[in-house]
Amino acid sequence: MGGPGDPPEGTPEGGPVGGEDEYRSVVFDESFVRAARLQESSARERMTDHAPAVRRRPPLRRGLTRQAVILFVLVLVAFGTAIYMGVRHPYGAQDAQQPVEPLRMTVIPLSPQGTVPGATNAETLFAHSPAAQYEIGAEGIPLPPARSTAHFSDSQVVTALTTAKDYLVRSSLYPEVLDSSAVRPARALLDPGQLDQFDQSFDHPAADGRHAPTGWLVRFDPTRAELADPRIRVQGNLSATETDSATLEVTADHTFVYALRPTGAPAGSQASLFTVRRELTFRFDRDDLRLHQAQLVVSYVQAGPLSCAEDAADHLHPLLAGQTAKAGGPAGTNPFATDSATALCGTLSAAAEPKV
């Protein structure tokens, strides 16, 4: 009788001696079994479901292969790099933002040597003045060709020049700014770091080189003068340079010539010309360029005909046709007072006035 491990019929003929299985050395571990593509149906399955003796197992779901993981990581890195470069300037690392410099301003009244000439027709005045060939309005503020710098692209230079021009237009040509009824058009283009100084200038104007409204924009005393002709004559130029890797600087030098008449005077009244030369320096960091705003850091203004005896810090008080300058001049300057600007007054050359 065979042992418990022998087949009922005994060891098959030709089988290994002693019942040794020639495949016993092959180990069918659990992973090998689970990986088999065929699986024998259980007796219960064959009885109840008439299932075949064997069935094909579904493919074993494995985790991501190493190559798939590496590819996924590379895609994430590329996507993150694209986003980073999209918000980062292509010309180098973002420079640390410099504090905004306050505006330094000088307003010089130009006093006429005699009586202010006038005419009933503003066109006649312009035609007989140095402004005869000037452009009208914003046409007199052309943009120069924009060229990239070491750290700023063509488009960024164009943005700086365009913003400077917009400020000049809003602060020198807008009727609501000229008649002192609004300041917001110019204010809206300033860097937020200068808004406190701007607001203080209009809330508490002072001839201290820091808080004169006429250093920020052109505005006439509304009780004295108004435009006799809305077509303001303008001539000047803009230029842009890079001061360092984080800053663009735009300089503007423009002369504006206005035809004025007494406030409330009827059409056809005597008009006269009033000239304002503005030399402005703007600075732009990358945030300014992105937000279309500017830092106005230097404002040098000459305006006339004015009387040196009158304060030109808050408003310009034009001398109109037939008027002469009042006697006297600006108050004395105390050189020991560090917060006091030097009092200046110039003479308006006769060559600057129309020959009528």
C-alpha positions as CSV (number, residue, x, y, z in Angstrom):
1,M,0.0,0.0,0.0
2,G,1.4,3.4,-0.9
3,G,2.1,6.1,1.5
4,P,-0.2,9.0,2.1
5,G,1.6,11.1,-0.5
6,D,1.6,8.4,-3.2
7,P,-1.0,8.1,-6.0
8,P,-3.6,5.3,-5.5
9,E,-2.3,3.4,-8.4
10,G,1.3,3.6,-7.0
11,T,4.2,5.4,-8.6
12,P,3.8,5.8,-12.3
13,E,6.1,3.7,-14.5
14,G,9.1,5.7,-15.5
15,G,8.5,8.2,-12.7
16,P,11.3,9.4,-10.5
17,V,12.6,6.9,-7.9
18,G,11.3,7.5,-4.4
19,G,8.5,9.6,-5.6
20,E,10.7,12.6,-6.2
21,D,9.0,15.2,-8.4
22,E,11.3,16.4,-11.1
23,Y,9.7,19.9,-10.9
24,R,9.9,20.0,-7.1
25,S,12.9,22.4,-7.4
26,V,10.7,25.0,-9.1
27,V,9.1,27.3,-6.6
28,F,5.7,28.6,-7.5
29,D,5.5,31.5,-5.0
30,E,2.4,33.7,-4.6
31,S,3.6,36.4,-7.0
32,F,4.2,33.8,-9.7
33,V,0.7,32.4,-9.2
34,R,-0.9,35.9,-9.2
35,A,0.8,36.7,-12.4
36,A,-0.6,33.7,-14.2
37,R,-2.8,34.7,-17.2
38,L,-5.0,31.6,-16.8
39,Q,-7.0,30.7,-13.6
40,E,-8.8,27.5,-12.9
41,S,-12.5,28.0,-12.0
42,S,-13.5,26.6,-8.7
43,A,-15.8,23.6,-8.4
44,R,-18.7,25.8,-7.2
45,E,-18.3,28.1,-10.2
46,R,-18.2,25.1,-12.6
47,M,-21.4,23.7,-11.0
48,T,-23.5,26.8,-10.7
49,D,-22.3,29.0,-13.6
50,H,-21.3,26.3,-16.1
51,A,-18.0,28.1,-16.2
52,P,-15.2,26.6,-18.2
53,A,-12.4,24.8,-16.4
54,V,-10.1,27.8,-16.8
55,R,-10.6,31.4,-17.5
56,R,-8.3,34.2,-18.6
57,R,-7.4,36.6,-15.8
58,P,-7.6,40.3,-16.3
59,P,-4.3,42.0,-16.7
60,L,-2.7,42.8,-13.4
61,R,-2.8,46.6,-12.7
62,R,0.6,47.8,-11.6
63,G,1.6,51.2,-10.4
64,L,3.3,53.8,-12.7
65,T,6.5,52.6,-14.2
66,R,9.7,54.5,-13.4
67,Q,9.7,55.9,-16.9
68,A,6.2,57.3,-16.5
69,V,7.0,58.9,-13.2
70,I,10.1,60.5,-14.6
71,L,8.1,61.8,-17.6
72,F,5.4,63.2,-15.3
73,V,8.0,65.0,-13.2
74,L,9.7,66.5,-16.3
75,V,6.3,67.8,-17.5
76,L,5.6,69.4,-14.2
77,V,9.1,71.0,-14.1
78,A,8.6,72.4,-17.7
79,F,5.2,73.7,-16.9
80,G,6.4,75.4,-13.7
81,T,9.3,76.9,-15.5
82,A,7.0,78.3,-18.2
83,I,4.8,80.0,-15.6
84,Y,7.8,81.4,-13.8
85,M,9.3,82.8,-16.9
86,G,6.0,84.3,-17.9
87,V,5.9,86.5,-14.8
88,R,9.6,87.1,-14.7
89,H,11.4,89.7,-16.8
90,P,13.4,88.0,-19.6
91,Y,16.4,90.3,-19.2
92,G,17.6,89.1,-15.8
93,A,16.7,88.8,-12.2
94,Q,14.2,91.1,-10.7
95,D,16.0,93.9,-9.0
96,A,15.1,95.1,-5.6
97,Q,12.6,98.0,-5.7
98,Q,14.2,101.3,-4.8
99,P,12.2,103.8,-2.6
100,V,10.4,106.4,-4.5
101,E,12.2,109.7,-4.6
102,P,10.1,112.9,-3.8
103,L,9.6,115.4,-6.5
104,R,12.0,118.4,-6.5
105,M,10.5,121.4,-8.2
106,T,11.5,124.9,-9.2
107,V,8.9,127.4,-10.6
108,I,10.4,130.6,-12.0
109,P,8.0,133.5,-12.9
110,L,9.1,135.5,-16.0
111,S,8.2,139.2,-15.7
112,P,7.5,141.3,-18.8
113,Q,9.6,144.3,-19.5
114,G,6.7,146.4,-20.6
115,T,3.0,146.1,-21.4
116,V,1.7,142.7,-22.4
117,P,0.8,142.7,-26.2
118,G,-2.7,141.6,-27.2
119,A,-5.0,141.1,-30.1
120,T,-8.7,140.2,-30.6
121,N,-7.7,137.3,-32.8
122,A,-5.6,134.6,-31.1
123,E,-4.5,133.3,-34.5
124,T,-2.9,136.7,-35.1
125,L,-1.0,136.4,-31.9
126,F,0.3,133.0,-32.7
127,A,1.3,133.9,-36.2
128,H,3.5,136.8,-35.0
129,S,5.2,134.8,-32.2
130,P,7.9,132.2,-32.0
131,A,5.1,129.6,-31.6
132,A,4.0,130.2,-35.2
133,Q,5.4,126.8,-36.4
134,Y,4.5,124.9,-33.3
135,E,2.2,121.9,-33.5
136,I,-1.2,121.9,-31.8
137,G,-1.8,119.9,-28.7
138,A,-0.4,116.4,-28.3
139,E,1.0,116.5,-31.8
140,G,3.7,118.7,-30.4
141,I,4.9,115.8,-28.1
142,P,6.1,113.2,-30.6
143,L,7.6,109.9,-29.4
144,P,11.2,109.3,-30.5
145,P,12.2,106.0,-32.0
146,A,12.4,103.4,-29.1
147,R,15.5,101.3,-28.8
148,S,16.1,98.6,-26.2
149,T,18.7,99.1,-23.5
150,A,20.9,96.5,-21.7
151,H,18.1,95.6,-19.3
152,F,14.9,96.9,-20.9
153,S,13.2,95.8,-24.1
154,D,11.9,98.0,-26.9
155,S,8.3,97.6,-25.7
156,Q,9.3,98.7,-22.1
157,V,11.1,101.8,-23.5
158,V,8.0,102.6,-25.5
159,T,5.8,102.2,-22.4
160,A,8.0,104.7,-20.5
161,L,7.9,107.3,-23.3
162,T,4.2,106.9,-23.8
163,T,3.5,107.3,-20.0
164,A,5.6,110.4,-19.9
165,K,3.7,111.8,-22.9
166,D,0.4,111.0,-21.3
167,Y,1.4,112.8,-18.1
168,L,2.4,115.9,-20.1
169,V,-0.9,115.9,-22.0
170,R,-3.0,115.4,-18.9
171,S,-1.0,118.0,-16.8
172,S,-0.5,120.7,-19.5
173,L,-3.4,120.4,-22.0
174,Y,-6.5,119.1,-20.3
175,P,-9.0,122.1,-20.0
176,E,-10.2,120.9,-16.6
177,V,-6.7,120.9,-15.3
178,L,-5.8,124.3,-16.7
179,D,-8.9,125.9,-15.1
180,S,-8.0,124.4,-11.7
181,S,-11.2,122.3,-11.5
182,A,-9.5,118.9,-11.5
183,V,-6.2,117.3,-10.7
184,R,-7.1,113.6,-10.9
185,P,-6.1,113.2,-14.6
186,A,-2.4,113.8,-13.7
187,R,-2.6,112.2,-10.3
188,A,-3.8,108.9,-11.8
189,L,-0.5,108.4,-13.6
190,L,1.8,108.8,-10.6
191,D,3.6,106.1,-8.7
192,P,1.7,105.4,-5.4
193,G,4.8,106.4,-3.5
194,Q,4.3,110.0,-4.6
195,L,0.6,110.4,-3.9
196,D,1.0,111.7,-0.4
197,Q,3.4,114.5,-1.6
198,F,1.0,115.3,-4.5
199,D,-2.0,115.5,-2.2
200,Q,-0.2,117.6,0.4
201,S,0.8,120.0,-2.4
202,F,-2.8,120.8,-3.2
203,D,-4.1,120.7,0.4
204,H,-1.3,122.9,1.7
205,P,0.5,124.5,-1.2
206,A,3.9,126.1,-0.3
207,A,6.9,127.5,-2.3
208,D,9.3,125.2,-0.5
209,G,10.5,123.3,-3.6
210,R,8.4,120.3,-2.6
211,H,4.7,121.3,-2.4
212,A,3.9,123.7,-5.2
213,P,0.9,122.6,-7.3
214,T,2.4,124.4,-10.3
215,G,5.4,122.1,-10.1
216,W,3.1,119.1,-10.8
217,L,0.9,120.7,-13.5
218,V,-0.1,123.8,-15.3
219,R,-3.1,125.6,-13.8
220,F,-4.2,129.2,-14.0
221,D,-6.0,131.3,-11.5
222,P,-9.6,130.7,-12.5
223,T,-10.7,134.2,-11.3
224,R,-8.2,135.9,-13.6
225,A,-7.8,134.1,-16.9
226,E,-9.3,131.5,-19.2
227,L,-8.4,130.0,-22.6
228,A,-9.2,132.2,-25.5
229,D,-8.3,129.4,-27.9
230,P,-8.4,125.7,-27.1
231,R,-5.6,125.0,-29.7
232,I,-2.6,125.1,-27.5
233,R,0.8,125.3,-29.3
234,V,3.5,122.8,-28.2
235,Q,7.0,122.0,-29.1
236,G,9.6,119.8,-27.4
237,N,11.2,116.4,-27.2
238,L,11.4,113.3,-25.1
239,S,14.4,111.0,-24.6
240,A,14.8,107.7,-22.6
241,T,18.0,106.3,-21.0
242,E,18.7,103.4,-18.6
243,T,20.2,104.6,-15.3
244,D,20.7,101.2,-13.9
245,S,19.5,97.6,-14.4
246,A,16.3,98.4,-12.5
247,T,15.5,101.9,-13.7
248,L,14.5,103.8,-16.9
249,E,14.7,107.6,-17.0
250,V,12.8,109.8,-19.4
251,T,13.6,113.5,-19.8
252,A,11.0,115.9,-21.3
253,D,11.6,119.5,-22.4
254,H,8.6,121.2,-23.8
255,T,7.3,124.7,-24.4
256,F,3.5,125.3,-24.2
257,V,2.0,128.5,-25.5
258,Y,-1.6,129.4,-24.4
259,A,-3.9,132.2,-25.7
260,L,-5.7,133.7,-22.7
261,R,-8.3,136.3,-22.0
262,P,-9.9,137.6,-18.8
263,T,-12.2,135.2,-17.1
264,G,-15.8,135.7,-18.3
265,A,-14.8,138.1,-21.1
266,P,-16.9,137.7,-24.3
267,A,-15.6,136.2,-27.4
268,G,-13.6,138.8,-29.4
269,S,-12.1,140.3,-26.3
270,Q,-8.4,141.1,-26.3
271,A,-6.3,138.0,-25.9
272,S,-2.6,137.6,-25.0
273,L,-0.1,134.7,-25.1
274,F,1.2,132.9,-22.0
275,T,4.3,130.7,-22.3
276,V,5.2,127.8,-20.0
277,R,8.4,125.8,-20.4
278,R,8.5,122.5,-18.5
279,E,11.6,120.5,-18.1
280,L,10.6,117.2,-16.4
281,T,12.4,114.1,-15.4
282,F,10.5,110.8,-14.9
283,R,11.8,107.5,-13.5
284,F,10.3,104.1,-14.1
285,D,10.9,100.8,-12.3
286,R,9.5,97.6,-13.6
287,D,6.3,97.9,-11.6
288,D,5.7,101.4,-13.0
289,L,6.1,100.1,-16.5
290,R,3.7,97.2,-15.8
291,L,1.1,99.5,-14.3
292,H,1.5,102.4,-16.7
293,Q,2.6,104.9,-14.0
294,A,5.5,107.2,-13.4
295,Q,7.7,108.8,-10.8
296,L,8.1,112.5,-11.5
297,V,11.4,113.4,-9.7
298,V,12.4,116.8,-11.2
299,S,10.2,119.6,-12.4
300,Y,11.8,122.9,-13.6
301,V,9.2,125.4,-14.8
302,Q,9.6,128.9,-16.3
303,A,6.3,130.8,-17.0
304,G,5.3,134.2,-18.0
305,P,4.2,136.9,-18.3
306,L,3.9,136.9,-14.5
307,S,4.5,139.4,-11.8
308,C,7.3,138.5,-9.5
309,A,5.4,140.1,-6.7
310,E,2.7,137.3,-6.8
311,D,3.1,133.8,-5.6
312,A,3.2,131.3,-8.4
313,A,3.3,128.2,-6.3
314,D,-0.5,127.5,-6.0
315,H,-1.7,129.0,-9.3
316,L,-0.2,130.9,-12.2
317,H,-1.6,134.4,-12.2
318,P,-1.1,135.6,-15.8
319,L,-0.6,139.2,-16.8
320,L,-3.0,139.7,-19.7
321,A,-3.2,142.1,-22.6
322,G,-2.4,145.7,-21.7
323,Q,-1.2,144.8,-18.2
324,T,2.3,145.4,-16.7
325,A,4.2,143.8,-13.9
326,K,3.7,145.1,-10.4
327,A,6.6,146.6,-8.6
328,G,8.5,144.5,-6.1
329,G,9.7,141.0,-6.2
330,P,9.8,137.8,-4.2
331,A,10.3,137.9,-0.5
332,G,13.9,137.5,0.7
333,T,15.3,134.1,1.2
334,N,16.8,133.0,4.5
335,P,19.9,130.9,3.7
336,F,19.8,129.4,7.2
337,A,16.4,127.9,6.8
338,T,16.9,124.5,5.2
339,D,13.3,124.1,4.3
340,S,13.1,127.4,2.3
341,A,13.5,127.3,-1.5
342,T,15.5,130.0,-3.1
343,A,13.3,132.8,-4.4
344,L,13.8,133.2,-8.1
345,C,12.4,135.5,-10.8
346,G,13.4,136.1,-14.3
347,T,12.7,138.6,-17.1
348,L,10.6,137.6,-20.1
349,S,12.5,138.6,-23.2
350,A,10.7,140.8,-25.7
351,A,11.7,138.2,-28.3
352,A,9.4,135.8,-26.7
353,E,6.4,137.9,-27.1
354,P,4.3,138.4,-30.3
355,K,5.0,141.3,-32.5
356,V,1.6,142.9,-33.0
